[in-house]
Amino acid sequence: MAPSIEFNRTTVAAAPWSEAKPIQPNPNNYGTDFKPAMCEFHGKVFLIWATAPSPWPASFYYTTWLPSDDGWDSPSYEYLGLSRQQAYSPALVVFNDVLYAFVPWRSIVTNNTDAGCAIYSYDGTKFNFVCDWDSRWMGYNQSDNDHFIWAYSEVGTTTITSPAGFSINRIDQQTSSNPALLICFKTHDGPGFILSCRNEAALVYSKSWVYAVWNVFTEGHLMYWSRRPMKSLNPESWMSCLVNQNISISALSIPGTHDSCTSAWHGIPPSPLDSRVRCQDMSITQQLNAGIRYFDIRAGYLNVSARNKGDQCPLIAVHGEFPIGLFIKDALGFFYAWLDRHPTEAVILQLKADGKNTESQCVSDDFYTLVQSNLAKYWVVAETIPTLDQIKGKIQLVRRVPVPNAWGPNKPFGINAYNNWPQDAAGAVNNPLINSGPIASLWVEDNYSFDGYGYTALQKKKRYILDFLTRATAPLAAETAPVWYIGYSSYTTDLSLLHGVPDSNFNYATKNLDSTSMNHSLEEIIKSEGGYNRPKCVGTIVMDYPNWKSGTLIKSIIYTNSLELRK
């Protein structure tokens, strides 16, 4: 087995868009047929839109982003007049420190071609009618020739009370297409999904946030909003952005990987087993760079029987009965080299013996032989749940193997998860401490084997994950003895199944076997719980292919922590 080579990949992660939510939940009152308008004025974000269908008399609605920074205020409205209805998208304009709403309208009377642009000014509380500009100001596509209308204020004009004082201009476009960009925040799905715009989205930048509002194809053209901070976070060093550097790791949202070494698997010759053995497509270093901090390392031997007889055999990464093309010694070297370059970060390594007839004691003894010369520099082998400050630049060991014989029985060797780990189940892991101290209490979701396939198995696993996240996001009962929630989103089915979607870790993590894949559903649930500026601990989530397909699942977990982002 040749030594493995790791390649570095550095990325800077912008915060993901927040979960899409309706401006107001009532589709009968707050939909629109047209693009809404937004702007920032005096430090506040303003939003206006035409109602659809317009009530009688016709009106336009407006609202502002709440000072509490958690949503939109209840909308207000202004009437357009008994014989008018909104005709096109409105606009918000700031002129000489006054906010104006430009609202195109047309007559609702049959055979009446009256049209114009009603202008309203904001007085600090509501919009008040100022004047009408005629139909020339209606703007785009008013005749057989496409054109834009634009204007500028003439010298001496200080307010908007009429068209007087403004120069009207026209640009012929010579095209029948709307030049505005149709913006969707998810490029898949399409019409019928809430993230698909009917019209182009309105965007505005305010106080380091970009806000987006759009109307959708369905639900009475209900309006949705999302936002994202423009400050960035480097996933390689995301722990350095945590507000509380002395926080317990049980209070952090930590992305992790299941069978973390399996990207090194290469079946020779290639076979259908490849997709069942491999759970990751990123190397150890690539996972670290992407923000992964919890690693599920399964160790064993090429020749198990020889090792059980006492022969010296190198410890290798395995998945079940399949040896992976990676020595554990090399994997540890990747962690050490990366931590040397990232002293603000911490890694959690869970060690488990894997493979038929593999002795857990042998794995523990051989692992200790590999790490003993680096214990002081890189390892934390305390048995209690640490704080981030206690393990920065180091690796916290979580062991699902016994204590090494050479270490001795009366000293802690990592957090003890060897006994009582739920096997294809969920439950608490509470093992007694060697030394006195607060108990290291874990709660683990590890249901991984299902007798169904495809849609059925996916639905079962989603229910388990939802239950896990409900537990993980609940308020802590006791801050002095917190529970560390560790949940596996990975699962498999009976390999003998010959119908349905091919059985593979990749398919079950990434394919839409029902309406959404496991990873997509997981991201949606996490975003509904928290995000940047809305911290909510979702626990440690251990995943297959977490970077697939959009690459935002890992970021979504990271951004539920309390972070101080940098420009």
C-alpha positions in Angstrom: 0.0 0.0 0.0 1.6 3.2 -1.2 1.7 6.3 1.1 -1.2 8.6 0.6 -0.8 12.1 -0.7 -3.0 15.0 0.5 -3.8 18.1 -1.5 -4.7 21.4 0.1 -7.7 23.4 -1.1 -8.4 26.8 0.4 -11.8 28.4 0.1 -13.5 31.4 1.7 -17.1 30.7 2.5 -19.7 33.4 2.3 -22.6 32.9 4.6 -25.5 31.0 3.1 -28.8 32.6 2.4 -31.2 32.3 5.3 -34.2 30.0 5.2 -36.8 31.5 2.7 -39.8 32.7 4.7 -43.0 34.6 3.6 -43.2 38.3 4.3 -46.5 37.5 6.0 -48.1 34.0 6.2 -51.4 35.0 4.7 -51.4 34.4 0.9 -54.8 36.0 0.5 -53.5 39.5 1.4 -49.8 39.7 0.7 -49.1 38.4 -2.8 -48.1 40.5 -5.8 -48.1 40.1 -9.6 -45.1 42.5 -9.9 -41.6 42.8 -8.7 -41.4 44.5 -5.3 -39.1 47.4 -4.5 -36.6 47.9 -1.6 -34.2 50.5 -0.4 -32.4 51.6 2.7 -33.4 54.9 4.2 -32.1 56.4 7.5 -30.7 53.0 8.4 -33.9 51.1 7.8 -34.8 48.7 5.0 -38.1 49.6 3.3 -40.2 47.3 1.1 -43.2 48.2 -1.1 -45.3 46.1 -3.4 -48.6 46.0 -5.3 -51.3 43.8 -3.9 -52.4 40.8 -6.0 -55.3 40.7 -6.5 -55.7 44.3 -5.5 -58.5 45.0 -3.0 -61.2 47.5 -3.8 -60.1 50.3 -3.8 -56.7 49.4 -5.2 -53.7 49.9 -2.9 -50.0 49.2 -2.4 -48.4 47.8 0.7 -45.2 48.7 2.5 -43.2 47.5 5.5 -39.8 47.8 7.2 -37.3 45.5 8.6 -37.9 45.3 12.4 -35.4 47.0 14.7 -35.2 43.7 16.6 -33.5 42.3 13.5 -35.8 39.2 13.3 -38.2 39.9 10.5 -40.6 42.4 8.9 -43.1 44.7 10.6 -46.8 44.2 10.0 -47.5 45.7 6.5 -49.4 49.0 6.1 -51.2 50.1 2.9 -52.2 53.2 1.0 -55.1 53.6 -1.5 -54.4 54.4 -5.1 -57.9 55.7 -5.8 -61.3 54.4 -6.7 -60.7 54.0 -10.4 -57.0 52.9 -10.3 -55.1 49.7 -10.0 -51.3 49.2 -9.9 -50.0 48.5 -13.3 -46.3 47.8 -13.0 -43.5 47.4 -10.5 -43.1 50.2 -8.0 -39.9 52.0 -7.1 -38.4 53.7 -4.0 -36.3 56.8 -4.5 -34.4 58.9 -2.0 -34.2 62.6 -3.2 -32.8 65.3 -0.9 -33.2 63.1 2.1 -36.9 62.4 1.5 -38.1 58.9 0.6 -40.6 58.7 -2.3 -42.6 55.8 -3.6 -43.3 55.7 -7.4 -46.4 53.6 -8.0 -47.4 53.1 -11.7 -51.2 52.8 -12.2 -53.8 52.5 -14.9 -57.6 52.9 -15.0 -59.8 50.0 -14.2 -62.7 51.6 -16.2 -63.4 49.8 -19.5 -62.1 51.6 -22.6 -60.4 54.2 -20.3 -56.7 54.5 -21.2 -55.8 56.8 -18.3 -52.5 55.8 -16.7 -49.7 57.5 -14.8 -47.3 57.3 -11.9 -48.5 58.2 -8.4 -45.9 59.6 -6.1 -46.0 59.3 -2.4 -43.6 60.7 0.2 -42.7 59.1 3.5 -43.2 61.3 6.6 -41.6 59.0 9.1 -44.7 57.1 9.8 -46.6 56.5 6.6 -46.6 57.3 2.9 -48.7 60.4 1.8 -49.9 61.1 -1.8 -47.9 64.0 -3.4 -48.8 64.2 -7.1 -49.3 62.3 -10.3 -47.0 62.1 -13.2 -48.5 61.3 -16.5 -48.3 58.1 -18.6 -45.0 59.0 -20.1 -43.5 58.1 -16.8 -44.9 54.6 -16.8 -41.5 53.4 -18.1 -40.9 50.1 -19.8 -42.7 48.7 -22.9 -45.5 51.3 -23.3 -45.9 51.1 -27.0 -44.8 49.0 -30.0 -41.2 50.0 -29.4 -39.5 48.9 -26.2 -38.0 51.8 -24.4 -36.9 53.1 -21.0 -37.9 56.4 -19.5 -35.4 58.1 -17.3 -35.1 61.5 -15.7 -32.8 63.8 -13.8 -33.5 66.8 -11.6 -32.7 70.2 -13.0 -30.8 72.9 -11.2 -32.8 74.4 -8.3 -35.1 71.4 -7.9 -35.2 70.4 -4.3 -38.4 68.4 -3.9 -40.8 66.3 -5.9 -44.2 67.9 -6.2 -44.8 67.6 -9.9 -43.0 66.7 -13.1 -41.8 70.3 -13.2 -38.1 70.5 -12.5 -37.3 67.1 -14.0 -36.0 66.4 -17.5 -37.7 63.4 -19.2 -35.6 61.2 -21.5 -36.2 58.0 -23.5 -33.9 55.2 -24.5 -35.1 52.9 -27.3 -34.2 49.3 -26.4 -35.2 47.6 -29.7 -35.9 44.3 -28.0 -38.9 42.5 -26.8 -37.2 40.9 -23.8 -37.1 42.3 -20.3 -33.5 43.0 -19.5 -33.8 42.5 -15.8 -32.2 39.4 -14.4 -34.5 36.6 -13.0 -32.9 35.6 -9.7 -33.3 32.2 -8.1 -31.4 31.2 -5.0 -31.5 27.5 -5.8 -30.8 26.8 -9.5 -32.6 23.5 -9.5 -36.3 22.8 -8.8 -37.9 25.5 -11.0 -41.6 26.6 -11.1 -43.7 25.3 -8.2 -41.0 25.7 -5.6 -40.9 28.5 -3.1 -37.4 29.6 -4.1 -38.3 30.2 -7.7 -39.1 33.8 -8.6 -42.1 34.7 -10.7 -40.6 38.1 -11.3 -37.0 39.3 -10.7 -36.1 39.6 -7.1 -35.6 42.9 -5.4 -32.2 43.3 -3.7 -30.8 45.8 -1.2 -27.7 46.1 0.9 -28.0 47.4 4.5 -25.7 47.2 7.5 -23.6 44.4 6.1 -26.6 42.4 5.0 -28.0 41.7 1.5 -31.8 41.3 1.5 -33.8 39.6 -1.2 -37.6 39.7 -1.7 -39.4 37.9 -4.5 -42.8 36.6 -5.5 -43.3 32.9 -6.3 -45.0 31.0 -9.1 -47.5 29.4 -6.7 -49.5 30.3 -3.5 -51.1 33.4 -5.0 -47.7 34.9 -5.8 -46.9 35.1 -2.2 -43.8 37.1 -1.4 -40.8 35.4 0.3 -37.6 36.9 1.7 -34.1 35.8 2.5 -30.9 37.5 3.5 -27.2 36.8 3.9 -24.4 38.7 5.6 -21.7 40.1 3.3 -19.0 39.4 5.8 -17.1 36.2 5.1 -15.9 33.3 7.1 -12.9 31.1 6.1 -14.1 27.5 6.9 -10.5 26.6 7.6 -10.5 28.8 10.7 -14.2 29.1 11.6 -13.5 28.3 15.3 -11.5 31.5 15.5 -14.7 33.4 14.8 -16.6 32.0 17.7 -17.7 34.7 20.1 -17.0 32.5 23.2 -13.6 30.9 22.9 -14.2 29.1 26.2 -17.4 27.4 25.1 -18.0 23.7 25.8 -17.8 21.7 22.6 -21.2 20.2 23.6 -22.6 23.7 23.1 -21.2 24.0 19.5 -22.7 23.0 16.2 -20.0 20.9 14.7 -19.9 19.3 11.2 -18.5 15.8 11.0 -18.0 13.0 8.6 -18.9 9.3 8.8 -16.2 6.8 7.8 -14.0 9.8 7.3 -11.1 8.0 5.5 -13.1 6.4 2.8 -12.3 8.8 0.0 -9.1 6.9 -0.2 -11.0 3.7 -1.3 -10.3 2.6 -4.8 -11.7 -0.8 -5.7 -9.5 -2.9 -8.0 -11.1 -3.6 -10.3 -13.9 -1.1 -9.9 -17.1 -2.8 -8.7 -20.6 -1.9 -7.5 -19.2 -2.2 -4.0 -17.3 1.1 -4.5 -20.3 3.2 -3.9 -21.2 1.2 -0.8 -17.7 1.4 0.8 -16.9 5.0 0.0 -18.8 7.5 2.1 -16.7 10.6 1.3 -15.2 12.3 -1.7 -13.0 14.7 0.2 -9.6 13.7 1.7 -8.9 14.4 5.3 -7.2 17.7 4.6 -9.9 18.8 2.2 -12.5 18.0 4.9 -10.6 20.1 7.5 -10.3 22.9 5.0 -14.1 22.7 4.4 -14.9 23.1 8.1 -15.3 19.5 9.2 -14.1 19.1 12.8 -15.4 15.7 13.9 -13.9 12.6 12.3 -15.2 9.1 12.5 -12.0 6.9 12.1 -12.5 3.1 11.7 -9.3 1.1 12.0 -8.3 -2.5 11.4 -5.9 -4.7 9.5 -5.2 -6.2 6.1 -4.5 -9.5 7.8 -6.8 -9.7 10.9 -6.0 -13.3 11.8 -2.2 -12.6 11.8 -2.7 -9.6 14.1 -4.9 -11.7 16.4 -2.1 -14.2 16.7 0.3 -11.5 17.9 2.0 -10.6 14.6 2.9 -7.0 14.0 0.6 -5.5 11.4 0.1 -1.9 10.4 -3.1 -0.2 11.5 -5.1 0.8 8.4 -8.4 2.6 7.7 -11.2 0.1 7.1 -14.9 0.2 6.4 -16.5 -3.0 7.6 -14.6 -5.8 6.0 -13.0 -3.6 3.3 -9.5 -2.2 3.9 -9.2 1.4 2.7 -6.0 2.5 0.9 -4.8 4.7 3.9 -2.5 3.9 6.8 -3.8 5.3 10.1 -0.2 6.6 10.6 -0.6 8.7 7.4 -4.0 9.9 8.4 -2.7 11.2 11.7 0.1 12.9 9.9 -2.4 14.9 7.9 -4.1 16.0 11.1 -0.8 17.0 12.7 0.4 19.0 9.7 -2.9 20.8 9.4 -3.1 21.7 13.1 0.4 23.2 12.9 -1.0 25.7 10.3 -4.3 26.2 12.2 -3.6 26.8 15.9 -7.1 28.3 16.5 -8.9 25.1 15.5 -9.6 21.9 17.3 -10.3 18.4 16.0 -12.3 15.6 17.5 -11.3 12.1 16.5 -13.6 9.2 17.3 -11.7 5.9 17.1 -13.5 2.5 16.5 -12.2 -0.9 15.6 -13.9 -2.2 12.4 -13.7 -5.4 10.3 -14.7 -9.0 10.9 -13.0 -10.6 13.9 -10.9 -7.4 14.6 -10.0 -7.2 18.2 -10.7 -3.8 19.7 -7.9 -4.2 22.2 -5.4 -4.7 19.4 -6.6 -1.6 17.6 -6.3 0.4 20.9 -2.8 -0.9 21.6 -1.5 -0.2 18.1 -3.2 3.2 18.0 -1.4 4.1 21.3 1.9 3.0 19.7 1.3 5.4 16.9 0.4 8.4 19.0 2.5 8.1 22.2 5.4 10.2 20.9 2.9 13.0 20.0 0.5 12.8 22.9 1.7 15.9 24.7 1.9 18.1 21.5 -1.3 17.1 19.7 -3.6 15.1 21.9 -6.2 15.7 24.6 -7.0 12.4 26.4 -9.1 13.8 29.2 -12.3 11.9 29.8 -14.6 14.9 30.3 -16.2 17.1 27.7 -13.7 20.0 27.1 -14.1 23.6 26.2 -12.7 24.9 23.0 -9.8 26.7 24.8 -8.7 23.4 26.3 -8.3 21.7 22.9 -7.2 24.4 20.5 -4.5 23.2 18.2 -5.1 19.6 19.5 -7.2 16.5 18.9 -9.7 15.4 21.4 -10.0 11.6 21.5 -13.4 9.9 21.7 -12.7 6.2 22.0 -14.9 3.3 21.1 -12.1 1.0 22.0 -10.8 -0.1 25.4 -7.9 1.7 27.2 -4.5 0.6 25.7 -2.8 -2.0 27.9 0.5 0.0 27.9 -1.4 3.1 29.2 -2.7 1.4 32.3 -6.2 1.0 33.7 -6.3 4.0 36.1 -5.7 6.9 33.8 -8.2 8.4 31.4 -7.5 7.8 27.7 -10.1 10.1 26.0 -13.8 10.3 26.4 -15.1 6.8 27.0 -17.7 5.8 24.4 -16.6 2.2 24.3 -19.4 0.9 26.4 -23.1 1.5 25.8 -22.8 3.0 22.3 -26.2 2.5 20.7 -25.9 -0.2 18.0 -28.2 0.7 15.2 -30.2 2.7 17.6 -30.3 6.0 19.5 -29.7 6.7 23.2 -27.5 7.9 26.0 -23.8 7.0 26.5 -23.0 7.5 30.1 -19.9 5.7 31.2 -18.3 6.1 34.6 -15.3 8.3 34.9 -11.9 7.0 36.0 -11.3 10.2 37.9 -13.9 12.2 39.8 -15.6 15.0 37.9 -18.8 15.8 36.0 -20.0 12.9 33.9 -19.3 13.0 30.2 -22.8 12.5 29.0 -23.4 11.8 25.3 -26.6 11.3 23.4 -26.1 9.5 20.1 -28.4 9.0 17.1 -27.0 6.1 15.1 -29.9 4.3 13.4 -28.2 3.1 10.2 -29.8 -0.1 8.9 -33.2 -0.3 7.4 -35.2 -3.1 5.9 -36.8 -0.8 3.4 -35.1 0.8 0.4 -35.2 4.1 -1.4 -38.1 6.3 -0.4 -39.1 4.1 2.6 -35.6 4.0 4.2 -35.1 7.7 3.6 -38.3 8.6 5.3 -37.4 6.5 8.4 -34.0 8.0 8.7 -35.3 11.6 8.3 -37.7 11.0 11.2 -34.8 9.9 13.4 -32.7 12.9 12.4 -35.6 15.2 13.1 -36.0 13.7 16.6 -32.2 14.1 17.1 -32.3 17.8 16.1 -35.3 18.4 18.3 -33.3 17.1 21.3 -30.1 18.9 20.3 -31.8 22.3 20.0 -33.8 22.1 23.2 -32.6 24.4 26.0 -29.9 22.8 28.2 -31.4 21.4 31.4 -28.1 21.9 33.3 -25.3 24.1 32.1 -22.9 22.4 34.5 -23.4 19.0 33.1 -24.4 19.5 29.4 -25.2 16.6 27.1 -23.1 16.3 23.9 -25.5 15.4 21.1 -23.9 13.4 18.2 -26.1 12.5 15.3 -25.3 10.4 12.3 -27.3 11.2 9.1 -25.7 8.2 7.3 -27.6 5.0 6.8 -27.8 2.0 4.5 -30.2 -0.8 3.5 -30.1 -4.5 2.8 -27.4 -5.1 0.1 -29.5 -8.0 -1.3 -32.2 -5.7 -2.5 -32.3 -5.9 -6.3 -34.9 -3.2 -7.1 -35.3 0.5 -6.4 -32.4 2.9 -6.4 -29.0 1.2 -6.2 -27.9 0.8 -2.6 -25.1 3.2 -1.9 -24.0 5.8 0.6 -23.9 8.4 -2.1 -27.4 7.8 -3.4 -29.0 7.8 0.1 -27.2 11.0 1.0 -27.7 13.0 -2.2 -30.5 11.6 -4.3 -34.1 12.9 -4.2 -35.7 9.6 -3.4 -38.8 11.5 -2.3 -39.2 15.3 -2.6 -35.7 16.0 -1.2 -32.5 14.1 -0.5 -31.2 13.5 3.0 -28.5 16.2 2.8 -31.0 18.8 1.3 -33.6 18.0 4.0 -30.9 18.2 6.7 -29.8 21.7 5.5 -33.4 22.9 5.3 -34.1 21.8 8.9 -30.9 23.3 10.2 -31.6 26.6 8.5 -35.1 26.6 10.0 -33.5 26.3 13.5 -30.8 28.9 13.2 -28.2 30.8 11.2 -25.9 33.7 11.3 -27.2 36.2 13.9 -29.7 33.5 15.1 -27.4 31.1 17.0 -28.9 27.7 17.9 -26.8 24.6 18.8 -27.7 21.7 16.5 -25.1 19.4 18.0 -22.4 17.4 16.2 -23.8 16.1 12.9 -21.9 13.2 11.2 -22.6 13.0 7.5 -21.9 11.3 4.2 -20.8 13.5 1.3 -21.6 16.7 3.2 -20.1 18.9 0.4 -22.4 17.5 -2.2 -24.1 19.1 -4.2 -24.3 22.7 -3.3 -21.6 22.7 -0.7 -23.7 24.8 1.7 -24.6 22.0 4.2 -21.4 22.3 6.1 -21.7 26.1 6.2 -25.2 25.9 7.4 -24.1 24.0 10.4 -21.2 26.3 11.1 -23.3 29.4 10.9 -25.7 28.3 13.6 -22.9 29.0 16.1 -22.5 32.4 17.7 -19.9 34.0 15.3 -18.2 37.3 14.9 -17.6 37.5 11.2 -14.9 39.6 9.5 -15.2 41.7 6.4 
